Amino acid sequence: MWNKNPLSRRDLLRASALGIGNMAFLSLLADEAFAQQGKVDPKNPLAPKSPMFAARAKRVIFVFLHGGPSQVDTFDPKPLLTRDHGKPFTGEMPRIVSSPTGNLLKSPWQFKHYGQSGIEVSDLFPHVGTCVDDLCFINSMWGSNSRHGAALLELHTGSDTFVRPSMGSWVTYGLGTENQNLPGFITICPTLGHGGVNNWSSAFLPAYTQGTPIGNAGIAAENARIPFIHNDDTPQEAQKLEIELMRQMGLDQLNHLGPDPALEGRINSYELAFRMQLAAPELQEISGESEETKKLYGIDDPKTKNFGHQCLLARRFSEKGVRFVQVTHSYKWDQHSDLRRDHASNAMEVDKPIAGLIKDLKARGMLKDTLVVISGEFGRTPVAQGDDGRDHNPHGFTTILAGGGVKPGIKYGATDDYGFFAVQDKVHIHDLHATMLHLLGIDHTKLTYFHGGRNYRLTDVHGEIVKGILA
């Protein structure tokens, strides 16, 4: 029935003020609760933090294949490319690094169906092929830059133009780590080129989120060690007293002069280094692993020994609570020439270790809550460069995921008939980052850090969760 005496706007606001105020108050409480959840204890900044919602993954292992593996020669078969081998390509050509380009170049390798899922994998990766029922192949990845340096930064940090915190730093900032005697983020034998330290840098995030390098790409993995954690000259009790004195002096300075992230970072790094003296050397020593396990990773073979050692260390660190571990096969996949020779050599070095990592994690019950990410910074063109090479191609490539709440045994998305462009269910690197954080129980739009006048996040203003790959 029509009300002859409707409320005025003033009366409406007066009558509903409590309800509107209550809504605003609840919103403020929610924000405060979230802030408290992410609050860092200055005495223990690496303490584990609760995820924002139920997480499927507790940790990440990132396997980086530096240089740009060719998707059409590994995990993205193209029958039309084989059929039209040697013909000129007349369609749309993406922006690439070099010119001129040649005719279409078929893959020198055959593809075979593996597992119950029947996913096709090239002869380059027979060991990975035996794991396909545990893997998710995203064949529709794409990025924004065709140059190695910028592409590496985009994959590792979300930005191809500015220095930003790496994804390992963001994960450590959001979740802390489960082992207070180890860093939250470790990178094993990282590359020193194409961005170098910026690929594992904390940038403007707190210093405790910085990646801790073990060796570098120029050092054999078996010889790589976390630096500066041994002190044979000073007894541990004396070291402890020194650390406590340094902390007290630092806190006095902070109380007097105010916040100083650099000083706080130094205090935390000294304390962590002291605690690591007992935990880290034991984890880096693999002599206690069974011969069967070493063989699984290929450590018994000179060709696979180095990368197998890295992958085994990644499992050992992850098993002990390190939140984010990266291993790098550096810088070998950039075949502008000698594709047949060098891709075969590269794949032989990593195929068995990658498969061994997946199988070992699964056997230990760790794969279900460990997200494994395997990727290069971009793919390569289906047309020839010279007689036997391929150019860079960021417009369509393959990334492999496993474990941590990802659907196993599937191919997601697709490139076009020749493999130039991602065309179906496209997944940008921002989307990969958003999905990784989601699996860890983090809303990528809410994991922010205030710097330079605004809130930053790993995905900046981009990123969509790839729901089609979620288990």
Backbone torsions as a table, in degrees:
resi	resn	phi	psi	omega
1	MET	NA	139.6	-178.3
2	TRP	-68.5	133.0	-179.4
3	ASN	-89.1	118.7	-179.5
4	LYS	-72.3	-17.0	-178.6
5	ASN	-123.7	71.0	-178.4
6	PRO	-66.0	154.4	177.5
7	LEU	-70.1	139.7	171.9
8	SER	-77.1	167.4	177.7
9	ARG	-61.1	-38.7	179.8
10	ARG	-63.8	-44.3	179.2
11	ASP	-64.9	-38.5	179.7
12	LEU	-62.4	-45.4	-179.8
13	LEU	-65.3	-38.8	179.3
14	ARG	-64.3	-41.8	-175.7
15	ALA	-72.5	-31.7	-174.1
16	SER	-105.8	7.5	-174.9
17	ALA	-57.8	-40.8	-178.0
18	LEU	-63.4	-42.3	179.7
19	GLY	-65.1	-44.9	178.7
20	ILE	-63.4	-43.5	178.4
21	GLY	-62.7	-37.8	179.4
22	ASN	-64.2	-41.0	178.0
23	MET	-61.4	-44.8	178.9
24	ALA	-63.6	-39.7	-179.7
25	PHE	-64.9	-41.7	178.2
26	LEU	-63.3	-38.1	177.7
27	SER	-62.9	-42.9	178.4
28	LEU	-64.3	-38.9	177.7
29	LEU	-62.9	-39.8	178.9
30	ALA	-62.7	-44.4	178.7
31	ASP	-62.8	-40.7	-179.8
32	GLU	-66.2	-40.0	179.3
33	ALA	-62.3	-42.4	178.2
34	PHE	-63.9	-41.7	179.7
35	ALA	-62.5	-40.6	178.7
36	GLN	-65.0	-38.0	179.3
37	GLN	-61.2	-39.8	-178.4
38	GLY	-92.0	5.2	-177.4
39	LYS	-66.7	137.3	-176.3
40	VAL	-99.3	130.7	173.4
41	ASP	-78.3	114.9	-176.5
42	PRO	-60.5	-24.9	178.0
43	LYS	-80.0	-19.0	-177.6
44	ASN	-150.0	68.6	-173.0
45	PRO	-66.6	-20.0	-179.9
46	LEU	-90.7	6.8	178.1
47	ALA	-56.7	140.7	-179.2
48	PRO	-61.7	140.0	178.1
49	LYS	-113.9	150.7	178.4
50	SER	-72.9	141.0	173.7
51	PRO	-66.8	165.5	-179.3
52	MET	-72.4	-27.5	177.6
53	PHE	-152.5	176.3	-175.8
54	ALA	-56.3	124.1	-177.2
55	ALA	-94.9	148.7	173.2
56	ARG	-96.2	-25.7	-179.0
57	ALA	-121.8	145.2	176.7
58	LYS	-102.8	-21.5	-172.8
59	ARG	-153.9	167.1	-178.7
60	VAL	-130.3	136.9	166.5
61	ILE	-116.9	119.5	-178.2
62	PHE	-107.8	116.0	178.2
63	VAL	-100.5	110.8	-174.3
64	PHE	-106.4	124.2	178.9
65	LEU	-104.5	94.3	-169.7
66	HIS	-75.3	126.5	175.5
67	GLY	127.0	-27.0	176.9
68	GLY	102.9	77.9	175.3
69	PRO	-61.6	148.6	-179.1
70	SER	-82.0	119.1	-179.7
71	GLN	-65.1	-35.1	-176.6
72	VAL	-78.0	-5.7	177.3
73	ASP	-110.5	0.5	-174.0
74	THR	-126.4	-65.8	-170.9
75	PHE	-131.2	11.0	-177.0
76	ASP	-136.3	76.1	-175.7
77	PRO	-65.8	143.5	-177.6
78	LYS	-131.6	92.4	179.7
79	PRO	-56.7	-37.3	-180.0
80	LEU	-67.6	-30.5	176.3
81	LEU	-65.2	-40.4	176.3
82	THR	-65.3	-44.0	-179.1
83	ARG	-62.3	-40.5	-173.4
84	ASP	-99.5	18.6	179.9
85	HIS	-52.0	132.6	177.0
86	GLY	88.3	-9.8	179.3
87	LYS	-86.8	152.3	174.9
88	PRO	-70.2	145.0	177.1
89	PHE	-88.5	125.7	-174.8
90	THR	-108.5	1.0	-178.7
91	GLY	-87.8	-165.1	179.5
92	GLU	-69.3	129.0	-179.6
93	MET	-103.5	127.5	179.6
94	PRO	-72.9	164.3	173.0
95	ARG	-69.2	124.9	-179.4
96	ILE	-133.0	-178.2	-169.2
97	VAL	-78.6	-47.1	-169.1
98	SER	-117.7	163.6	174.8
99	SER	-152.8	155.7	0.5
100	PRO	-81.1	165.3	176.0
101	THR	-104.3	158.9	-177.9
102	GLY	-96.5	-156.6	-179.2
103	ASN	-83.5	172.9	178.1
104	LEU	-58.7	138.5	-176.6
105	LEU	-124.3	112.2	179.7
106	LYS	-70.0	162.0	176.9
107	SER	-72.1	136.3	175.1
108	PRO	-72.5	-8.1	-175.2
109	TRP	-112.0	149.7	176.8
110	GLN	-85.6	153.4	176.0
111	PHE	-108.8	142.0	179.0
112	LYS	-127.9	151.6	175.3
113	HIS	-82.9	137.7	180.0
114	TYR	-128.3	153.0	170.1
115	GLY	65.9	-179.7	176.8
116	GLN	-67.5	-27.8	179.9
117	SER	-75.0	-20.2	178.1
118	GLY	70.4	20.6	-178.6
119	ILE	-68.7	138.7	-178.7
120	GLU	-87.0	133.4	177.0
121	VAL	-134.3	143.1	-177.5
122	SER	-75.0	165.3	179.3
123	ASP	-64.0	-10.9	175.4
124	LEU	-65.7	-27.3	-171.0
125	PHE	-128.0	61.8	-179.6
126	PRO	-66.5	-33.2	-179.9
127	HIS	-73.2	-43.7	174.6
128	VAL	-60.6	-34.7	177.8
129	GLY	-56.1	-34.0	179.7
130	THR	-72.0	-8.3	-178.4
131	CYS	-105.8	3.5	-167.9
132	VAL	-57.8	-29.7	-178.6
133	ASP	-71.1	-7.9	175.0
134	ASP	-107.7	3.5	-172.5
135	LEU	-115.7	153.8	173.3
136	CYS	-119.6	116.4	-179.0
137	PHE	-97.8	112.4	173.8
138	ILE	-91.9	103.2	-176.9
139	ASN	-89.2	3.9	-174.0
140	SER	-120.0	29.9	177.1
141	MET	-69.8	148.9	172.6
142	TRP	-153.6	154.1	177.8
143	GLY	-132.2	-174.8	-170.5
144	SER	-106.4	-4.6	-172.0
145	ASN	-141.5	138.3	-176.8
146	SER	-99.3	4.6	178.0
147	ARG	-99.8	141.4	-174.6
148	HIS	-55.4	-52.0	-174.4
149	GLY	-58.0	-50.1	-179.5
150	ALA	-67.9	-38.5	-179.6
151	ALA	-66.3	-38.8	176.4
152	LEU	-62.9	-44.0	179.6
153	LEU	-62.9	-39.5	179.9
154	GLU	-63.6	-44.8	-179.8
155	LEU	-65.9	-40.7	-175.0
156	HIS	-83.6	-31.2	-172.0
157	THR	-124.1	-12.7	-177.7
158	GLY	90.5	-6.5	-179.7
159	SER	-130.3	133.1	177.9
160	ASP	-101.6	5.8	-175.8
161	THR	-126.2	-21.5	-176.3
162	PHE	-129.5	157.5	173.5
163	VAL	-76.1	118.8	-178.0
164	ARG	-133.4	162.0	177.6
165	PRO	-63.2	144.1	179.0
166	SER	-74.7	162.6	-178.5
167	MET	-64.3	-33.1	175.8
168	GLY	-63.5	-36.0	177.6
169	SER	-68.5	-41.4	177.7
170	TRP	-61.5	-42.9	180.0
171	VAL	-64.0	-42.2	178.5
172	THR	-65.9	-39.8	177.2
173	TYR	-61.9	-40.9	-176.7
174	GLY	-77.1	-31.3	-170.6
175	LEU	-124.2	-8.4	-174.5
176	GLY	66.0	-155.0	178.7
177	THR	-140.6	158.9	-174.2
178	GLU	-90.4	-5.7	179.4
179	ASN	-128.9	110.0	-175.1
180	GLN	-74.3	-5.5	178.3
181	ASN	-97.9	5.6	-179.7
182	LEU	-136.9	156.2	176.4
183	PRO	-64.7	161.3	176.1
184	GLY	-80.2	-18.4	-172.5
185	PHE	-142.0	117.3	-179.8
186	ILE	-123.5	135.8	174.8
187	THR	-121.6	124.0	-173.1
188	ILE	-98.7	123.2	-179.7
189	CYS	48.5	55.5	-177.8
190	PRO	-72.7	157.9	175.6
191	THR	-70.8	144.8	177.0
192	LEU	-101.3	-3.4	179.2
193	GLY	-104.6	174.6	175.5
194	HIS	52.2	53.1	179.7
195	GLY	108.4	-29.3	175.8
196	GLY	50.1	-125.9	-174.3
197	VAL	-60.5	-24.7	179.3
198	ASN	-62.9	-19.7	178.5
199	ASN	-75.7	-17.7	174.6
200	TRP	-127.7	22.9	-177.4
201	SER	-81.1	152.1	172.4
202	SER	-86.8	-10.6	-180.0
203	ALA	48.8	-119.3	-177.6
204	PHE	-88.9	-3.4	173.0
205	LEU	-69.9	163.3	179.4
206	PRO	-55.9	148.9	-173.4
207	ALA	-61.0	-27.5	-177.0
208	TYR	-67.6	-12.8	179.4
209	THR	-89.8	-4.1	-179.5
210	GLN	-60.4	142.3	174.6
211	GLY	-67.8	139.4	175.9
212	THR	-98.2	113.4	-179.2
213	PRO	-79.1	139.9	170.2
214	ILE	-111.2	102.8	-176.2
215	GLY	70.0	-158.1	175.4
216	ASN	-157.4	-179.6	-173.6
217	ALA	-63.2	-19.6	-179.3
218	GLY	-90.0	3.2	-177.4
219	ILE	-118.3	133.7	175.4
220	ALA	-59.8	139.2	-174.6
221	ALA	-57.9	-35.5	-178.1
222	GLU	-68.4	-19.3	179.2
223	ASN	-99.9	-7.0	-177.4
224	ALA	-76.9	134.6	-179.2
225	ARG	-139.4	151.1	171.5
226	ILE	-65.7	125.7	-174.1
227	PRO	-76.8	152.7	166.3
228	PHE	62.7	36.0	176.5
229	ILE	-112.2	1.7	176.3
230	HIS	-105.7	138.1	174.5
231	ASN	-143.8	91.4	-177.3
232	ASP	-82.5	-7.8	-174.8
233	ASP	-89.4	-23.7	-174.2
234	THR	-122.2	125.5	177.8
235	PRO	-58.3	151.8	-176.0
236	GLN	-62.3	-35.8	178.9
237	GLU	-63.0	-39.8	177.7
238	ALA	-67.9	-38.9	176.8
239	GLN	-60.9	-40.8	-179.6
240	LYS	-61.9	-43.0	178.1
241	LEU	-63.6	-40.1	178.9
242	GLU	-63.1	-43.2	-179.8
243	ILE	-63.5	-43.4	-179.9
244	GLU	-63.5	-40.6	178.0
245	LEU	-64.9	-44.4	179.5
246	MET	-61.2	-41.9	178.7
247	ARG	-61.6	-45.0	-177.7
248	GLN	-64.6	-40.3	178.1
249	MET	-65.8	-39.6	178.1
250	GLY	-65.1	-42.4	179.4
251	LEU	-65.2	-37.4	176.6
252	ASP	-60.6	-42.2	179.3
253	GLN	-66.8	-40.8	179.2
254	LEU	-64.6	-40.7	179.3
255	ASN	-65.6	-31.5	-177.1
256	HIS	-83.9	-41.6	-173.3
257	LEU	-104.2	-12.8	-179.7
258	GLY	98.9	-178.7	-175.4
259	PRO	-57.0	140.3	177.2
260	ASP	-146.4	93.1	-176.1
261	PRO	-56.4	-36.1	-179.4
262	ALA	-64.6	-44.0	179.0
263	LEU	-66.1	-44.2	178.6
264	GLU	-59.6	-40.6	179.4
265	GLY	-63.9	-40.0	178.8
266	ARG	-65.3	-42.9	179.1
267	ILE	-59.6	-48.7	-178.5
268	ASN	-64.1	-37.4	-178.3
269	SER	-68.3	-39.3	177.5
270	TYR	-63.5	-43.2	-178.5
271	GLU	-66.3	-41.6	178.4
272	LEU	-65.1	-42.2	178.7
273	ALA	-59.9	-38.0	177.5
274	PHE	-62.9	-45.1	-179.3
275	ARG	-68.8	-30.9	-176.5
276	MET	-71.2	-15.6	-176.0
277	GLN	-58.2	-30.7	179.8
278	LEU	-92.6	-40.3	-172.4
279	ALA	-79.7	-44.4	-170.1
280	ALA	-68.9	-47.2	-178.3
281	PRO	-56.9	-38.9	-179.9
282	GLU	-63.8	-40.9	-178.4
283	LEU	-70.3	-30.5	-179.5
284	GLN	-80.0	-10.1	-179.6
285	GLU	-96.2	111.3	-173.6
286	ILE	-98.5	7.8	-175.7
287	SER	-61.6	-24.2	-179.8
288	GLY	-79.6	-9.1	177.1
289	GLU	-70.6	147.8	-179.6
290	SER	-68.0	156.2	176.8
291	GLU	-62.9	-32.7	178.3
292	GLU	-63.3	-42.1	179.2
293	THR	-66.8	-43.6	178.5
294	LYS	-60.8	-39.4	178.6
295	LYS	-67.3	-35.6	178.6
296	LEU	-58.7	-37.9	-179.8
297	TYR	-87.5	-4.2	-179.9
298	GLY	81.3	19.5	-178.0
299	ILE	-72.6	-14.8	177.5
300	ASP	-83.2	-3.0	-176.4
301	ASP	-118.0	125.2	-179.6
302	PRO	-55.1	-30.9	-177.9
303	LYS	-70.6	-34.6	-175.8
304	THR	-108.7	-1.6	-173.0
305	LYS	-59.0	-48.1	-171.9
306	ASN	-65.7	-51.1	-178.6
307	PHE	-71.9	-32.6	175.6
308	GLY	-61.1	-38.5	177.3
309	HIS	-62.0	-43.5	177.9
310	GLN	-59.2	-47.5	-176.7
311	CYS	-65.5	-37.2	177.2
312	LEU	-66.1	-41.9	175.8
313	LEU	-60.3	-39.2	178.8
314	ALA	-59.7	-42.7	177.2
315	ARG	-64.1	-42.2	-177.4
316	ARG	-65.1	-44.9	178.5
317	PHE	-66.3	-41.4	179.4
318	SER	-63.8	-40.1	-179.6
319	GLU	-62.2	-28.8	-179.1
320	LYS	-95.3	10.6	169.4
321	GLY	103.6	4.5	175.6
322	VAL	-69.0	131.6	-170.4
323	ARG	-74.1	-39.7	-174.9
324	PHE	-138.6	120.4	179.8
325	VAL	-124.9	132.0	177.9
326	GLN	-119.7	138.8	169.6
327	VAL	-121.0	148.6	-173.5
328	THR	-131.8	126.2	168.8
329	HIS	-96.9	101.4	-163.6
330	SER	-117.7	158.1	-62.9
331	TYR	-84.6	91.1	-166.9
332	LYS	-127.4	-9.4	-169.0
333	TRP	-98.8	15.2	-173.2
334	ASP	-94.6	70.1	-172.7
335	GLN	-88.6	80.2	169.5
336	HIS	-73.1	-15.9	174.0
337	SER	-150.7	169.0	177.6
338	ASP	55.2	41.4	-179.8
339	LEU	-59.2	-49.0	-175.5
340	ARG	-59.8	-44.6	-177.9
341	ARG	-71.1	-50.5	-168.8
342	ASP	-80.3	-37.1	175.6
343	HIS	-63.5	-37.2	177.4
344	ALA	-63.8	-42.7	179.3
345	SER	-66.1	-43.6	-179.5
346	ASN	-62.6	-47.2	-178.4
347	ALA	-62.6	-37.2	178.8
348	MET	-63.0	-32.4	-179.8
349	GLU	-72.4	-30.6	-172.0
350	VAL	-110.5	-19.2	-172.4
351	ASP	-59.4	-55.9	-177.9
352	LYS	-66.8	-42.7	177.7
353	PRO	-60.6	-40.7	179.2
354	ILE	-64.4	-46.4	177.9
355	ALA	-61.9	-39.5	178.6
356	GLY	-62.4	-39.9	178.4
357	LEU	-61.7	-47.3	-179.4
358	ILE	-61.4	-45.9	-177.0
359	LYS	-67.9	-38.2	-179.8
360	ASP	-67.6	-44.9	176.8
361	LEU	-59.0	-42.5	-179.2
362	LYS	-65.6	-43.4	-178.9
363	ALA	-63.7	-31.1	-178.8
364	ARG	-90.0	2.9	-179.6
365	GLY	74.7	15.6	-176.8
366	MET	-93.6	-20.3	-173.6
367	LEU	-64.6	-30.2	-176.3
368	LYS	-65.0	-27.4	179.1
369	ASP	-124.0	20.2	172.6
370	THR	-118.1	121.0	176.6
371	LEU	-89.2	118.2	176.9
372	VAL	-101.9	127.5	178.7
373	VAL	-119.8	125.1	-178.7
374	ILE	-123.6	119.3	-174.5
375	SER	-163.0	152.7	162.3
376	GLY	-96.5	-178.6	-179.7
377	GLU	-80.7	-21.0	173.6
378	PHE	-167.1	-177.6	177.8
379	GLY	-105.3	-152.3	-177.4
380	ARG	-140.5	162.8	-174.4
381	THR	-77.0	150.6	173.8
382	PRO	-81.7	-3.9	173.6
383	VAL	-97.3	157.1	-175.1
384	ALA	-78.9	148.9	166.7
385	GLN	-117.9	116.3	-170.2
386	GLY	68.0	-147.7	-178.8
387	ASP	-86.3	-32.2	-171.3
388	ASP	-150.3	60.0	178.5
389	GLY	-152.0	170.6	177.4
390	ARG	-137.8	146.6	-179.7
391	ASP	-87.8	172.9	176.3
392	HIS	-64.8	147.5	175.3
393	ASN	-149.7	99.0	178.6
394	PRO	-84.8	-1.6	-171.4
395	HIS	-85.8	-10.6	177.9
396	GLY	-169.2	116.1	178.6
397	PHE	-154.5	179.7	-173.2
398	THR	-114.5	134.4	169.5
399	THR	-122.4	138.9	-179.2
400	ILE	-108.9	133.8	174.3
401	LEU	-119.4	154.8	175.7
402	ALA	-152.1	148.0	174.0
403	GLY	69.6	-168.0	170.5
404	GLY	54.6	32.5	177.3
405	GLY	91.9	11.1	178.3
406	VAL	-94.5	143.1	176.8
407	LYS	-61.9	127.4	178.8
408	PRO	-89.4	154.2	173.1
409	GLY	69.2	37.7	-179.5
410	ILE	-133.5	155.4	166.2
411	LYS	-109.8	132.1	-178.1
412	TYR	-121.0	131.6	177.8
413	GLY	74.0	176.2	-178.1
414	ALA	-159.5	152.4	167.3
415	THR	-93.4	173.9	179.6
416	ASP	-68.1	-178.3	-172.4
417	ASP	-61.0	-21.5	-179.2
418	TYR	-109.9	-17.1	176.5
419	GLY	99.2	19.6	177.2
420	PHE	-77.7	-53.9	-169.7
421	PHE	-119.4	142.2	164.8
422	ALA	-68.8	126.7	-174.3
423	VAL	-126.8	-20.6	-177.5
424	GLN	-124.7	127.6	-179.5
425	ASP	49.6	56.8	-176.2
426	LYS	-63.6	140.2	-179.1
427	VAL	-126.6	107.6	176.2
428	HIS	-79.0	161.7	177.8
429	ILE	-57.3	-35.9	175.3
430	HIS	-60.0	-38.1	179.1
431	ASP	-67.6	-38.4	176.4
432	LEU	-60.7	-45.0	179.6
433	HIS	-64.2	-42.8	179.4
434	ALA	-61.2	-40.0	-179.1
435	THR	-70.3	-40.9	176.7
436	MET	-58.0	-48.1	179.6
437	LEU	-64.0	-39.0	178.5
438	HIS	-59.9	-44.1	179.9
439	LEU	-64.9	-26.1	176.5
440	LEU	-85.3	2.1	178.8
441	GLY	85.1	26.1	-177.0
442	ILE	-122.8	131.2	171.6
443	ASP	-79.5	114.7	-173.2
444	HIS	-64.6	-20.0	179.1
445	THR	-81.5	-13.4	-176.9
446	LYS	-110.5	-11.3	174.7
447	LEU	-83.5	92.6	-172.5
448	THR	-127.2	162.5	175.2
449	TYR	-142.6	128.6	-177.3
450	PHE	-81.0	123.3	-178.3
451	HIS	-155.0	136.7	175.0
452	GLY	59.7	30.5	175.0
453	GLY	94.6	0.1	177.9
454	ARG	-154.2	167.1	177.2
455	ASN	-83.9	131.8	176.2
456	TYR	-109.3	157.5	173.2
457	ARG	-147.6	166.4	-178.3
458	LEU	-58.4	-39.9	-177.3
459	THR	-92.4	5.7	-179.0
460	ASP	53.8	-115.6	178.6
461	VAL	-109.9	18.1	-173.8
462	HIS	-118.1	-169.2	169.7
463	GLY	97.2	125.0	173.2
464	GLU	-127.7	139.1	177.7
465	ILE	-68.0	131.6	-179.6
466	VAL	-85.3	86.9	-172.9
467	LYS	-68.2	-23.9	-178.1
468	GLY	-68.3	-12.4	179.5
469	ILE	-107.0	1.7	-178.1
470	LEU	-82.0	132.8	179.3
471	ALA	-72.9	NA	NA
